[in-house]
Amino acid sequence: RKEVEQDPGPFNVPEGATVAFNCTYSNSASQSFFWYRQDCRKEPKLLMSVYSSGNEDGRFTAQLNRASQYISLLIRDSKLSDSATYLCVVNRRGSTLGRLYFGRGTQLTVWP
Amino acid sequence: DADVTQTPRNRITKTGKRIMLECSQTKGHDRMYWYRQDPGLGLRLIYYSFDVKDINKGEISDGYSVSRQAQAKFSLSLESAIPNQTALYFCATSDLVTGMQYFGPGTRLTVL
């Protein structure tokens, strides 16, 4: 079973729509959680960390459910510039390696 | 100036050639990583290093070697390139406290 599973999409939504991505992780020892954004042929960039209590950054809201080993990202009022691939990323508790485990990504296209 | 840089950005080579990809960082991080990305497969870890004296294999190290010349420099070598090593290669560093990783712009390698 893969460490991190994501629906690959693609998600195609109109501007202004709300879209949600889900992600599950297999190792209950996972400790840190992130969403990264990757534009076509560019490097992944950190979008936001995911905290146990949930957190919001502007139009983006991240949620974590440790019991279900589930992470979500909600994007409100989608913009054309939100078109990208979104990577779900986890890090294990107790790991001294700093190793992150990446999902394969969910592709989002926002159309005018 | 970019915090993590990679050279070359693009490279086309022939089967059997030795290739070196270089990575430099100004973030002052001890931890550095090399990944490859293939369409549909996501990011896969090749090698990682905690500090200058530490080198560890990732999940797909066969056919690759690395050298950590200094805290700021981490090089990836393909001793004898083969076509299935055609991919996008990323170098990354990580923050010890948060575990967040920061990626270089990538090297697009084509092996003919």
Backbone of each chain as ProteinMPNN parsed JSONL, in Angstrom:
{"seq_chain_A": "RKEVEQDPGPFNVPEGATVAFNCTYSNSASQSFFWYRQDCRKEPKLLMSVYSSGNEDGRFTAQLNRASQYISLLIRDSKLSDSATYLCVVNRRGSTLGRLYFGRGTQLTVWP", "coords_chain_A": {"N_chain_A": [[0.853, -1.19, 0.0], [0.553, 2.217, -0.782], [2.283, 4.959, 0.749], [1.045, 7.458, 0.699], [-2.005, 8.373, -0.651], [-3.754, 9.783, -3.334], [-6.516, 11.166, -5.118], [-6.093, 11.333, -8.498], [-7.405, 13.04, -10.197], [-8.288, 14.43, -13.399], [-9.462, 17.545, -11.991], [-11.785, 19.724, -13.152], [-12.875, 22.918, -13.034], [-15.067, 25.794, -12.92], [-14.158, 29.285, -12.784], [-14.431, 30.772, -9.588], [-15.632, 28.647, -8.365], [-15.925, 26.214, -5.687], [-13.652, 23.82, -4.61], [-12.6, 20.595, -3.551], [-9.948, 18.594, -2.335], [-8.861, 15.331, -1.533], [-6.951, 13.174, 0.589], [-5.288, 10.259, 1.67], [-3.31, 8.635, 4.165], [-1.044, 6.012, 4.979], [0.477, 5.312, 7.18], [0.216, 5.328, 10.569], [1.987, 6.549, 12.199], [2.661, 8.9, 11.132], [3.515, 12.33, 11.266], [3.857, 15.061, 10.527], [2.249, 17.216, 8.193], [1.562, 18.325, 4.911], [0.553, 20.488, 2.235], [1.598, 20.766, -1.04], [2.15, 22.729, -3.961], [2.367, 22.303, -7.451], [3.318, 23.648, -10.415], [3.097, 23.165, -13.969], [5.901, 21.484, -15.107], [7.503, 22.722, -13.294], [9.126, 23.268, -10.082], [7.967, 21.672, -7.042], [6.185, 23.609, -4.652], [5.794, 24.772, -1.343], [2.544, 24.969, -0.185], [0.858, 25.028, 2.097], [1.082, 24.154, 5.567], [-0.463, 21.503, 7.446], [-2.461, 21.445, 10.194], [-3.463, 19.868, 13.262], [-5.805, 20.968, 14.285], [-6.936, 22.02, 12.121], [-6.561, 24.486, 9.563], [-6.431, 27.717, 8.03], [-5.744, 29.642, 5.15], [-6.246, 32.389, 3.695], [-8.054, 31.806, 0.848], [-7.77, 29.133, 1.089], [-8.233, 26.11, 2.827], [-7.174, 23.749, 5.126], [-7.571, 20.469, 6.389], [-7.233, 17.968, 8.917], [-7.661, 14.622, 9.768], [-6.858, 12.557, 12.082], [-7.727, 10.12, 13.098], [-8.98, 8.848, 10.976], [-6.945, 8.969, 9.23], [-6.643, 10.932, 7.23], [-6.527, 13.659, 5.008], [-7.422, 16.899, 3.93], [-7.929, 19.426, 1.403], [-9.36, 22.474, 0.802], [-10.439, 24.685, -1.626], [-11.64, 27.812, -2.042], [-13.653, 30.021, -4.064], [-12.329, 29.765, -6.643], [-9.524, 30.618, -8.673], [-8.167, 31.405, -11.915], [-5.437, 31.194, -11.735], [-5.072, 29.245, -9.885], [-4.846, 26.863, -11.116], [-3.094, 23.935, -11.272], [-1.008, 21.237, -10.055], [-1.706, 19.533, -7.094], [-0.021, 18.437, -4.309], [-0.115, 16.057, -1.807], [1.482, 15.628, 1.259], [3.386, 13.828, 3.646], [5.064, 13.295, 6.793], [6.871, 11.079, 8.846], [6.281, 10.341, 12.295], [8.816, 10.383, 14.703], [10.757, 9.949, 12.93], [14.059, 10.595, 12.068], [14.922, 11.399, 9.784], [13.876, 13.351, 8.245], [12.484, 12.757, 6.074], [10.13, 13.095, 3.542], [6.975, 11.937, 2.386], [5.441, 11.729, -0.639], [2.314, 12.212, -2.233], [0.93, 11.31, -5.456], [-0.242, 13.438, -6.577], [-2.904, 15.755, -7.354], [-4.565, 16.923, -10.091], [-5.607, 20.124, -11.018], [-7.685, 22.147, -12.97], [-8.746, 25.334, -13.644], [-11.268, 26.978, -15.259], [-12.231, 29.77, -17.358]], "CA_chain_A": [[0.0, 0.0, 0.0], [1.348, 3.427, -0.859], [2.276, 5.806, 1.929], [0.108, 8.563, 0.516], [-2.866, 8.163, -1.811], [-4.572, 10.921, -3.744], [-7.276, 11.076, -6.36], [-5.282, 12.097, -9.456], [-8.212, 13.96, -10.987], [-8.23, 15.878, -13.182], [-10.614, 18.329, -11.605], [-11.976, 20.884, -14.028], [-13.92, 23.716, -12.399], [-15.116, 27.182, -13.398], [-13.737, 30.326, -11.847], [-15.391, 31.043, -8.536], [-16.121, 27.404, -7.751], [-15.228, 25.637, -4.542], [-13.199, 22.47, -4.944], [-11.941, 19.935, -2.418], [-9.09, 17.452, -2.617], [-8.681, 14.449, -0.393], [-5.704, 12.416, 0.615], [-5.169, 9.348, 2.803], [-1.95, 8.169, 4.412], [-1.14, 4.644, 5.493], [1.247, 5.08, 8.406], [-0.348, 6.084, 11.683], [3.064, 7.276, 12.871], [2.904, 10.162, 10.432], [3.482, 13.418, 12.236], [3.721, 16.373, 9.891], [1.438, 17.113, 6.982], [1.691, 19.534, 4.096], [0.116, 20.529, 0.838], [2.483, 21.466, -1.96], [1.583, 23.031, -5.274], [3.361, 22.183, -8.515], [2.924, 24.066, -11.75], [3.626, 22.282, -15.015], [7.338, 21.504, -15.373], [8.176, 23.535, -12.284], [9.364, 22.575, -8.839], [6.917, 21.774, -6.023], [6.353, 24.688, -3.676], [4.928, 24.607, -0.189], [1.323, 25.77, -0.158], [0.544, 25.236, 3.5], [1.148, 23.03, 6.486], [-1.778, 21.076, 7.911], [-2.41, 21.269, 11.641], [-4.515, 18.983, 13.79], [-7.041, 21.719, 14.522], [-7.348, 22.616, 10.856], [-6.038, 25.833, 9.403], [-6.916, 28.437, 6.864], [-4.848, 30.671, 4.628], [-7.005, 33.027, 2.631], [-9.09, 30.971, 0.232], [-7.382, 27.73, 1.255], [-8.456, 25.531, 4.15], [-6.674, 22.377, 5.241], [-8.11, 19.723, 7.528], [-6.573, 16.696, 9.211], [-8.405, 13.688, 10.604], [-5.879, 11.517, 12.423], [-8.39, 8.82, 13.324], [-9.228, 8.261, 9.663], [-5.712, 9.128, 8.448], [-7.226, 11.615, 6.088], [-6.187, 15.079, 4.918], [-8.174, 17.543, 2.853], [-7.629, 20.815, 1.024], [-10.524, 23.129, 0.214], [-10.136, 25.962, -2.28], [-12.862, 28.593, -2.297], [-13.545, 31.102, -5.045], [-11.186, 29.372, -7.476], [-8.978, 31.55, -9.65], [-7.444, 30.759, -13.017], [-4.063, 30.971, -11.288], [-5.02, 28.066, -9.012], [-4.602, 25.688, -11.954], [-1.803, 23.343, -10.911], [-1.134, 19.932, -9.407], [-1.59, 19.691, -5.643], [0.615, 17.259, -3.746], [-0.302, 15.784, -0.388], [2.802, 15.22, 1.732], [3.417, 13.499, 5.072], [6.354, 12.965, 7.397], [6.58, 10.156, 9.938], [6.679, 10.622, 13.667], [9.989, 9.641, 15.158], [11.777, 9.864, 11.889], [15.091, 11.613, 12.153], [15.447, 11.536, 8.436], [13.276, 14.466, 7.538], [12.004, 12.297, 4.783], [8.731, 13.324, 3.245], [6.341, 11.014, 1.461], [4.604, 12.533, -1.521], [1.313, 11.625, -3.095], [1.213, 11.534, -6.871], [-0.771, 14.734, -6.966], [-4.228, 15.925, -7.937], [-4.488, 17.995, -11.08], [-6.732, 21.058, -11.043], [-7.76, 23.158, -14.016], [-9.82, 26.297, -13.443], [-11.527, 27.592, -16.563], [-12.927, 31.069, -17.221]], "C_chain_A": [[0.882, 1.231, 0.0], [1.21, 4.234, 0.42], [1.185, 6.864, 1.852], [-0.683, 8.323, -0.772], [-3.706, 9.404, -2.075], [-5.356, 10.565, -4.98], [-6.529, 11.923, -7.389], [-6.054, 13.143, -10.237], [-8.218, 13.52, -12.454], [-9.565, 16.46, -12.715], [-10.658, 19.544, -12.522], [-13.144, 21.685, -13.485], [-13.919, 25.112, -12.976], [-14.573, 28.139, -12.349], [-14.838, 30.553, -10.813], [-15.907, 29.811, -7.823], [-15.326, 27.072, -6.496], [-14.87, 24.201, -4.887], [-12.448, 21.891, -3.746], [-11.144, 18.733, -2.893], [-8.926, 16.636, -1.351], [-7.418, 13.625, -0.533], [-5.765, 11.48, 1.825], [-3.723, 8.911, 2.943], [-2.031, 6.859, 5.188], [-0.475, 4.445, 6.848], [0.733, 5.962, 9.544], [0.708, 6.858, 12.462], [3.374, 8.596, 12.182], [2.647, 11.329, 11.37], [3.201, 14.775, 11.619], [3.04, 16.203, 8.542], [1.493, 18.441, 6.227], [0.902, 19.367, 2.806], [1.137, 21.347, 0.064], [1.729, 21.696, -3.265], [2.702, 22.904, -6.305], [2.749, 22.624, -9.835], [3.652, 23.208, -12.778], [5.118, 22.531, -15.241], [8.119, 22.404, -14.427], [8.375, 22.719, -11.009], [8.152, 22.67, -7.909], [7.238, 22.906, -5.052], [5.351, 24.504, -2.549], [3.73, 25.55, -0.285], [0.948, 26.086, 1.288], [0.798, 23.964, 4.299], [-0.277, 22.698, 6.915], [-1.674, 20.772, 9.395], [-3.629, 20.48, 12.115], [-5.858, 19.688, 13.947], [-7.608, 22.284, 13.225], [-6.814, 24.03, 10.75], [-6.433, 26.4, 8.048], [-5.876, 29.473, 6.456], [-5.561, 31.3, 3.441], [-8.104, 32.13, 2.12], [-8.854, 29.468, 0.445], [-7.601, 27.275, 2.701], [-7.986, 24.086, 4.144], [-7.241, 21.741, 6.502], [-7.354, 18.41, 7.673], [-7.487, 15.874, 10.109], [-7.476, 12.527, 10.905], [-6.522, 10.147, 12.576], [-8.617, 8.095, 12.004], [-8.016, 8.327, 8.759], [-6.043, 9.785, 7.118], [-6.887, 13.104, 6.16], [-7.001, 15.669, 3.773], [-7.662, 18.959, 2.612], [-8.854, 21.36, 0.315], [-10.073, 24.455, -0.38], [-11.462, 26.639, -2.598], [-12.599, 29.646, -3.355], [-12.34, 30.881, -5.967], [-10.82, 30.454, -8.479], [-8.28, 30.763, -10.77], [-6.036, 30.37, -12.578], [-3.936, 29.795, -10.309], [-4.77, 26.79, -9.808], [-3.19, 25.177, -11.717], [-2.068, 21.917, -10.447], [-0.856, 20.118, -7.927], [-1.123, 18.367, -5.047], [0.353, 17.185, -2.247], [0.989, 15.154, 0.133], [2.757, 14.928, 3.227], [4.835, 13.143, 5.501], [6.064, 12.109, 8.624], [7.034, 10.667, 11.287], [7.892, 9.771, 13.993], [11.067, 9.537, 14.111], [12.795, 10.966, 12.082], [15.596, 11.966, 10.765], [14.927, 12.77, 7.721], [12.694, 14.05, 6.218], [10.516, 12.559, 4.668], [8.239, 12.284, 2.253], [5.3, 11.798, 0.669], [3.531, 11.678, -2.186], [1.635, 11.962, -4.539], [0.624, 12.834, -7.39], [-2.156, 14.673, -7.557], [-4.179, 17.133, -8.853], [-5.77, 18.823, -11.083], [-6.595, 22.007, -12.226], [-8.967, 24.041, -13.736], [-10.03, 27.019, -14.771], [-12.38, 28.845, -16.415], [-14.433, 30.932, -17.457]], "O_chain_A": [[1.875, 1.273, 0.727], [0.176, 4.205, 1.087], [0.489, 7.125, 2.833], [-0.109, 8.101, -1.838], [-4.288, 9.99, -1.163], [-4.914, 9.757, -5.797], [-6.348, 13.122, -7.173], [-5.465, 14.024, -10.863], [-8.156, 12.32, -12.719], [-10.637, 15.932, -13.01], [-9.684, 20.287, -12.643], [-14.276, 21.202, -13.47], [-12.893, 25.578, -13.471], [-14.541, 27.819, -11.161], [-16.026, 30.528, -11.136], [-16.554, 29.922, -6.782], [-14.222, 27.571, -6.276], [-15.703, 23.454, -5.401], [-11.754, 22.607, -3.025], [-11.597, 17.958, -3.735], [-8.86, 17.175, -0.246], [-6.898, 13.416, -1.629], [-6.245, 11.873, 2.888], [-2.994, 8.827, 1.954], [-2.967, 6.631, 5.954], [-0.819, 3.518, 7.582], [0.811, 7.188, 9.479], [0.38, 7.716, 13.282], [4.264, 9.328, 12.615], [1.7, 11.325, 12.156], [2.395, 15.546, 12.139], [3.222, 15.203, 7.847], [1.474, 19.52, 6.819], [0.628, 18.254, 2.358], [1.493, 22.461, 0.451], [0.806, 20.962, -3.616], [3.831, 23.335, -6.072], [1.777, 22.036, -10.309], [4.686, 22.606, -12.488], [5.534, 23.652, -15.529], [9.249, 22.799, -14.716], [7.852, 21.613, -10.882], [7.394, 23.638, -7.976], [8.391, 23.13, -4.684], [4.202, 24.126, -2.778], [3.882, 26.761, -0.445], [0.749, 27.243, 1.658], [0.736, 22.854, 3.772], [-1.185, 23.515, 6.765], [-0.877, 19.927, 9.803], [-4.668, 20.437, 11.456], [-6.914, 19.083, 13.764], [-8.642, 22.952, 13.233], [-6.636, 24.699, 11.768], [-6.72, 25.685, 7.088], [-5.221, 30.092, 7.296], [-5.484, 30.798, 2.32], [-8.99, 31.734, 2.876], [-9.661, 28.642, 0.02], [-7.214, 27.951, 3.654], [-8.355, 23.301, 3.27], [-7.372, 22.388, 7.541], [-6.899, 17.821, 6.692], [-8.021, 16.381, 11.096], [-7.321, 11.619, 10.088], [-5.923, 9.131, 12.223], [-8.464, 6.876, 11.923], [-8.042, 7.806, 7.644], [-5.757, 9.257, 6.044], [-6.951, 13.723, 7.222], [-7.238, 15.004, 2.765], [-7.057, 19.59, 3.479], [-9.33, 20.775, -0.658], [-9.406, 25.249, 0.283], [-12.293, 26.101, -3.329], [-11.471, 30.107, -3.525], [-11.446, 31.724, -6.048], [-11.685, 31.115, -9.055], [-7.866, 29.618, -10.586], [-5.509, 29.34, -12.998], [-2.828, 29.399, -9.948], [-4.507, 25.741, -9.221], [-2.212, 25.894, -11.933], [-3.208, 21.451, -10.449], [0.111, 20.779, -7.546], [-1.741, 17.322, -5.249], [0.579, 18.15, -1.518], [1.529, 14.241, -0.492], [2.161, 15.687, 3.992], [5.678, 12.749, 4.694], [5.116, 12.381, 9.36], [8.055, 11.347, 11.398], [7.982, 8.603, 13.613], [12.174, 9.08, 14.392], [12.439, 12.134, 12.242], [16.554, 12.72, 10.596], [15.481, 13.184, 6.703], [12.439, 14.879, 5.345], [9.746, 12.278, 5.586], [8.987, 11.814, 1.396], [4.409, 12.437, 1.23], [3.8, 10.567, -2.642], [2.501, 12.792, -4.818], [0.94, 13.28, -8.493], [-2.543, 13.684, -8.179], [-3.799, 18.228, -8.439], [-6.875, 18.283, -11.143], [-5.536, 22.592, -12.455], [-10.086, 23.545, -13.606], [-9.1, 27.595, -15.334], [-13.155, 28.971, -15.467], [-15.162, 31.921, -17.381]]}, "seq_chain_B": "DADVTQTPRNRITKTGKRIMLECSQTKGHDRMYWYRQDPGLGLRLIYYSFDVKDINKGEISDGYSVSRQAQAKFSLSLESAIPNQTALYFCATSDLVTGMQYFGPGTRLTVL", "coords_chain_B": {"N_chain_B": [[17.778, 36.182, -5.429], [17.741, 32.672, -6.103], [17.182, 30.216, -3.559], [17.797, 27.527, -3.726], [19.628, 26.066, -6.171], [20.066, 24.544, -9.376], [22.157, 22.877, -11.696], [22.929, 21.355, -14.836], [20.049, 23.047, -16.327], [18.718, 21.844, -18.336], [19.434, 18.865, -20.135], [20.671, 16.871, -22.689], [21.679, 13.685, -23.481], [23.638, 10.774, -24.416], [23.109, 7.237, -24.4], [25.042, 5.43, -22.068], [26.817, 7.422, -21.408], [28.499, 9.359, -18.863], [27.014, 11.36, -16.461], [26.699, 14.36, -14.593], [24.75, 15.962, -12.223], [24.256, 19.026, -10.611], [23.769, 20.603, -7.441], [23.152, 23.416, -5.468], [22.837, 25.266, -2.427], [21.652, 28.021, -0.482], [20.41, 28.151, 1.874], [21.347, 27.224, 4.224], [20.741, 24.752, 5.243], [21.205, 21.492, 6.622], [20.258, 19.109, 5.599], [19.818, 17.425, 2.572], [18.426, 16.42, -0.595], [17.813, 14.211, -3.376], [15.518, 13.818, -5.979], [13.579, 12.085, -8.451], [11.217, 12.734, -11.026], [8.6, 11.349, -12.761], [6.135, 11.25, -15.322], [2.943, 10.602, -14.037], [3.958, 9.066, -11.986], [4.8, 10.476, -9.821], [6.918, 11.983, -7.275], [10.004, 10.463, -6.618], [12.342, 9.261, -4.295], [15.821, 9.422, -4.54], [18.473, 9.655, -3.39], [19.608, 10.756, -0.15], [20.93, 13.125, 2.242], [22.171, 13.842, 5.438], [24.204, 15.375, 6.481], [27.513, 16.532, 5.68], [29.028, 14.229, 5.996], [27.314, 12.162, 5.717], [25.446, 9.9, 3.846], [22.664, 8.487, 2.248], [20.747, 5.848, 0.817], [17.873, 6.166, -1.223], [14.632, 5.222, -2.392], [15.076, 4.463, -5.03], [17.848, 4.058, -5.864], [19.577, 2.624, -7.504], [21.886, 2.704, -10.164], [22.587, 5.269, -9.814], [24.729, 7.705, -8.183], [25.976, 9.725, -5.468], [27.457, 12.77, -4.246], [28.472, 14.622, -1.502], [29.765, 17.495, -1.291], [30.086, 19.685, 0.277], [28.394, 21.523, 2.875], [26.648, 23.047, 1.425], [26.47, 21.912, -1.08], [25.447, 19.319, -3.251], [25.765, 16.628, -5.259], [24.548, 14.721, -8.004], [25.172, 11.765, -9.739], [25.047, 9.99, -12.798], [26.32, 7.105, -13.652], [26.477, 5.571, -15.975], [24.516, 6.436, -18.26], [21.128, 5.545, -19.055], [18.268, 5.083, -21.238], [15.852, 4.886, -19.678], [16.325, 6.532, -17.586], [15.619, 8.977, -18.259], [14.062, 11.834, -17.231], [12.613, 14.248, -14.937], [14.602, 15.887, -12.694], [14.9, 16.702, -9.304], [16.442, 18.63, -6.802], [16.444, 19.042, -3.273], [16.182, 20.778, -0.118], [15.921, 20.562, 3.453], [14.258, 21.913, 6.308], [15.259, 21.538, 9.584], [13.652, 21.789, 11.847], [10.905, 22.21, 11.111], [10.553, 20.388, 9.094], [9.842, 20.983, 6.548], [10.31, 20.938, 3.027], [12.37, 22.377, 0.496], [12.557, 23.08, -2.841], [14.776, 22.871, -5.665], [14.875, 24.3, -9.029], [14.807, 22.228, -10.836], [16.117, 19.736, -13.117], [15.928, 18.891, -16.402], [16.397, 15.92, -17.852], [17.352, 14.104, -20.673], [17.898, 10.996, -22.045], [19.237, 9.534, -24.762]], "CA_chain_B": [[18.458, 34.974, -5.896], [17.106, 31.453, -5.648], [17.835, 29.587, -2.419], [18.288, 26.226, -4.176], [19.886, 26.142, -7.609], [20.481, 23.296, -10.014], [22.755, 22.987, -13.02], [22.28, 22.221, -15.806], [18.592, 23.013, -16.258], [18.334, 20.871, -19.363], [20.589, 18.144, -20.661], [20.405, 15.734, -23.561], [22.898, 12.899, -23.567], [23.481, 9.482, -25.07], [23.255, 6.03, -23.579], [26.401, 5.068, -21.713], [27.594, 8.581, -20.969], [28.45, 9.736, -17.448], [26.384, 12.67, -16.303], [26.622, 14.876, -13.228], [23.825, 17.06, -11.958], [24.745, 19.714, -9.428], [22.808, 21.334, -6.637], [23.721, 24.297, -4.46], [21.807, 25.935, -1.637], [22.091, 29.101, 0.401], [19.476, 28.182, 2.994], [22.027, 26.803, 5.439], [20.187, 23.487, 5.723], [22.101, 20.338, 6.584], [19.648, 17.989, 4.904], [19.597, 17.605, 1.137], [17.758, 15.27, -1.217], [17.625, 14.139, -4.818], [14.324, 13.118, -6.427], [13.221, 12.133, -9.858], [9.777, 12.768, -11.249], [8.152, 10.828, -14.042], [4.683, 11.449, -15.47], [2.088, 9.579, -13.455], [4.6, 8.326, -10.882], [5.101, 11.362, -8.707], [8.307, 12.16, -6.873], [10.641, 9.297, -5.997], [13.583, 9.652, -3.647], [16.984, 8.699, -5.045], [19.448, 9.688, -2.299], [19.512, 11.904, 0.746], [22.131, 13.349, 3.058], [21.916, 14.657, 6.621], [25.284, 16.335, 6.556], [28.589, 16.272, 4.732], [29.569, 12.881, 6.153], [26.202, 11.224, 5.736], [24.785, 9.632, 2.569], [21.728, 7.381, 2.391], [19.999, 5.496, -0.379], [16.433, 6.288, -1.21], [13.907, 4.061, -2.912], [15.471, 4.098, -6.405], [19.237, 4.508, -5.976], [20.354, 1.857, -8.489], [22.255, 3.443, -11.362], [22.933, 6.634, -9.408], [25.596, 7.914, -7.034], [25.949, 11.126, -5.043], [28.597, 13.303, -3.52], [28.154, 15.82, -0.714], [31.081, 18.135, -1.268], [30.059, 20.698, 1.328], [27.02, 21.645, 3.355], [25.819, 23.716, 0.433], [26.543, 21.284, -2.411], [25.072, 17.905, -3.298], [25.765, 16.299, -6.684], [24.004, 13.418, -8.406], [25.831, 11.258, -10.94], [24.598, 8.799, -13.501], [27.6, 6.569, -14.101], [26.32, 5.141, -17.366], [23.106, 6.787, -18.452], [20.278, 4.709, -19.895], [17.058, 5.842, -21.604], [14.79, 4.987, -18.668], [16.667, 7.565, -16.619], [15.035, 10.222, -18.757], [13.124, 12.288, -16.204], [12.852, 15.56, -14.338], [15.314, 15.65, -11.437], [14.838, 17.811, -8.358], [17.188, 18.678, -5.563], [15.691, 19.72, -2.229], [16.766, 20.86, 1.218], [14.835, 20.619, 4.429], [14.402, 22.583, 7.583], [15.317, 20.519, 10.635], [12.582, 21.961, 12.832], [9.561, 22.055, 10.543], [10.509, 19.281, 8.139], [9.456, 21.433, 5.214], [11.348, 20.829, 2.009], [12.446, 23.464, -0.475], [13.054, 22.449, -4.052], [15.397, 23.604, -6.751], [14.013, 24.44, -10.21], [14.752, 20.993, -11.6], [16.93, 19.481, -14.303], [15.257, 17.98, -17.337], [17.414, 15.065, -18.472], [16.923, 13.183, -21.72], [18.939, 10.046, -22.44], [18.855, 8.97, -26.06]], "C_chain_B": [[17.79, 33.745, -5.303], [17.905, 30.832, -4.507], [18.443, 28.24, -2.782], [18.44, 26.298, -5.702], [20.378, 24.806, -8.133], [21.09, 23.61, -11.373], [23.093, 21.603, -13.557], [20.765, 22.196, -15.633], [18.023, 22.021, -17.262], [19.588, 20.179, -19.869], [20.089, 16.994, -21.522], [21.717, 14.984, -23.703], [22.599, 11.555, -24.22], [23.666, 8.35, -24.073], [24.724, 5.723, -23.335], [27.262, 6.205, -21.212], [27.453, 8.786, -19.463], [27.961, 11.169, -17.343], [26.422, 13.084, -14.838], [25.653, 16.047, -13.175], [24.235, 17.697, -10.637], [23.657, 20.521, -8.753], [23.549, 22.155, -5.598], [22.599, 24.996, -3.707], [22.424, 26.983, -0.711], [21.203, 29.187, 1.634], [20.147, 27.773, 4.307], [21.488, 25.515, 6.023], [21.228, 22.377, 5.638], [21.562, 19.228, 5.69], [19.383, 18.323, 3.437], [19.138, 16.3, 0.52], [17.86, 15.373, -2.729], [16.41, 13.277, -5.115], [14.32, 13.057, -7.952], [11.712, 12.109, -9.967], [9.487, 12.307, -12.66], [6.647, 11.022, -14.131], [3.899, 10.286, -14.875], [2.677, 8.84, -12.273], [4.918, 9.205, -9.687], [6.589, 11.445, -8.428], [8.832, 10.891, -6.214], [12.024, 9.687, -5.509], [14.735, 8.782, -4.126], [18.03, 8.54, -3.941], [19.132, 10.871, -1.399], [20.712, 11.948, 1.674], [21.774, 14.251, 4.226], [22.968, 15.721, 6.817], [26.408, 15.852, 5.657], [29.091, 14.828, 4.821], [28.505, 11.794, 6.062], [25.535, 11.117, 4.377], [23.893, 8.409, 2.763], [20.997, 7.125, 1.085], [18.516, 5.739, -0.15], [15.804, 5.055, -1.826], [14.358, 3.613, -4.297], [16.92, 4.506, -6.672], [20.057, 3.765, -7.045], [20.615, 2.683, -9.747], [22.661, 4.879, -11.095], [23.97, 6.61, -8.294], [25.56, 9.395, -6.69], [27.254, 11.479, -4.345], [28.16, 14.564, -2.792], [29.481, 16.539, -0.456], [31.209, 19.141, -0.125], [28.62, 20.787, 1.809], [26.116, 22.163, 2.241], [25.736, 22.988, -0.896], [26.299, 19.781, -2.346], [24.909, 17.547, -4.77], [25.229, 14.894, -6.904], [24.69, 13.003, -9.7], [25.112, 10.047, -11.49], [25.856, 8.229, -14.15], [27.576, 6.155, -15.566], [24.847, 5.305, -17.702], [22.391, 5.806, -19.38], [18.966, 5.45, -20.156], [15.995, 5.923, -20.52], [15.164, 5.882, -17.487], [16.267, 8.956, -17.123], [13.926, 10.64, -17.797], [13.442, 13.731, -15.837], [13.455, 15.313, -12.95], [15.266, 16.907, -10.566], [15.778, 17.568, -7.193], [16.329, 19.417, -4.538], [16.515, 19.798, -0.958], [15.618, 20.869, 2.213], [15.257, 21.297, 5.716], [14.295, 21.546, 8.695], [14.11, 20.595, 11.576], [11.212, 21.641, 12.242], [9.434, 20.864, 9.618], [10.123, 19.707, 6.733], [10.618, 21.299, 4.26], [11.209, 21.935, 0.989], [13.178, 22.93, -1.702], [13.792, 23.421, -4.959], [14.491, 23.584, -7.972], [13.942, 23.201, -11.093], [15.73, 20.954, -12.774], [16.175, 18.489, -15.176], [16.32, 17.211, -18.1], [16.775, 14.135, -19.487], [18.102, 12.316, -22.111], [18.481, 9.351, -23.715], [19.441, 7.588, -26.278]], "O_chain_B": [[17.331, 33.76, -4.16], [19.133, 30.903, -4.481], [19.47, 27.845, -2.23], [17.474, 26.561, -6.419], [21.025, 24.04, -7.419], [20.615, 24.481, -12.102], [23.513, 20.745, -12.781], [20.252, 21.389, -14.858], [16.963, 21.436, -17.041], [20.647, 20.789, -20.016], [19.197, 16.243, -21.126], [22.748, 15.58, -24.012], [21.45, 11.244, -24.534], [24.308, 8.511, -23.034], [25.544, 5.75, -24.253], [28.33, 5.973, -20.646], [26.434, 8.439, -18.866], [28.433, 12.063, -18.044], [26.205, 12.262, -13.948], [25.729, 16.985, -13.968], [24.525, 17.0, -9.665], [22.752, 21.049, -9.398], [24.457, 21.661, -4.931], [21.544, 25.284, -4.272], [23.55, 26.843, -0.232], [21.237, 30.182, 2.359], [19.575, 27.958, 5.381], [21.75, 25.21, 7.187], [22.027, 22.328, 4.703], [22.339, 18.486, 5.089], [18.805, 19.359, 3.111], [19.418, 15.218, 1.035], [17.977, 16.463, -3.291], [16.269, 12.17, -4.596], [14.96, 13.856, -8.635], [11.017, 11.545, -9.122], [10.056, 12.811, -13.628], [5.955, 10.964, -13.114], [4.168, 9.125, -15.181], [1.979, 8.066, -11.618], [5.277, 8.688, -8.629], [7.413, 11.029, -9.243], [8.172, 10.316, -5.349], [12.781, 10.355, -6.213], [14.64, 7.555, -4.12], [18.421, 7.423, -3.602], [18.492, 11.841, -1.805], [21.412, 10.954, 1.867], [21.154, 15.298, 4.043], [22.673, 16.831, 7.26], [26.253, 14.859, 4.948], [29.533, 14.268, 3.818], [28.791, 10.624, 6.312], [25.104, 12.123, 3.814], [24.307, 7.418, 3.365], [20.67, 8.052, 0.344], [17.986, 5.547, 0.944], [16.381, 3.969, -1.785], [14.055, 2.491, -4.704], [17.182, 5.237, -7.628], [21.121, 4.24, -7.443], [19.702, 3.278, -10.319], [23.03, 5.617, -12.008], [24.083, 5.631, -7.556], [25.165, 10.222, -7.511], [28.027, 10.619, -3.924], [27.555, 15.459, -3.382], [30.21, 16.215, 0.481], [32.304, 19.406, 0.37], [27.725, 20.189, 1.211], [24.957, 21.761, 2.133], [24.984, 23.417, -1.771], [26.861, 19.073, -1.511], [24.036, 18.082, -5.454], [25.436, 13.998, -6.087], [24.782, 13.789, -10.643], [24.632, 9.192, -10.745], [26.392, 8.813, -15.092], [28.541, 6.366, -16.3], [24.038, 4.412, -17.454], [22.962, 5.307, -20.35], [18.59, 6.339, -19.391], [15.291, 6.93, -20.436], [14.42, 5.981, -16.511], [16.548, 9.969, -16.483], [12.971, 9.897, -17.575], [14.384, 14.34, -16.343], [12.867, 14.604, -12.133], [15.551, 18.014, -11.022], [15.891, 16.457, -6.674], [15.572, 20.319, -4.897], [17.426, 18.999, -0.741], [14.476, 21.152, 1.852], [16.412, 21.261, 6.14], [13.343, 20.766, 8.735], [13.614, 19.568, 12.039], [10.447, 20.874, 12.828], [8.329, 20.379, 9.378], [10.081, 18.879, 5.823], [11.771, 21.518, 4.632], [10.108, 22.373, 0.656], [14.282, 22.395, -1.599], [13.487, 24.612, -5.017], [13.451, 22.925, -7.961], [13.111, 23.131, -11.999], [16.111, 21.982, -13.336], [15.83, 17.391, -14.739], [17.058, 17.786, -18.901], [15.783, 13.465, -19.199], [19.169, 12.819, -22.463], [17.458, 8.666, -23.731], [19.213, 6.978, -27.322]]}, "name": "protein", "num_of_chains": 2, "seq": "RKEVEQDPGPFNVPEGATVAFNCTYSNSASQSFFWYRQDCRKEPKLLMSVYSSGNEDGRFTAQLNRASQYISLLIRDSKLSDSATYLCVVNRRGSTLGRLYFGRGTQLTVWPDADVTQTPRNRITKTGKRIMLECSQTKGHDRMYWYRQDPGLGLRLIYYSFDVKDINKGEISDGYSVSRQAQAKFSLSLESAIPNQTALYFCATSDLVTGMQYFGPGTRLTVL"}
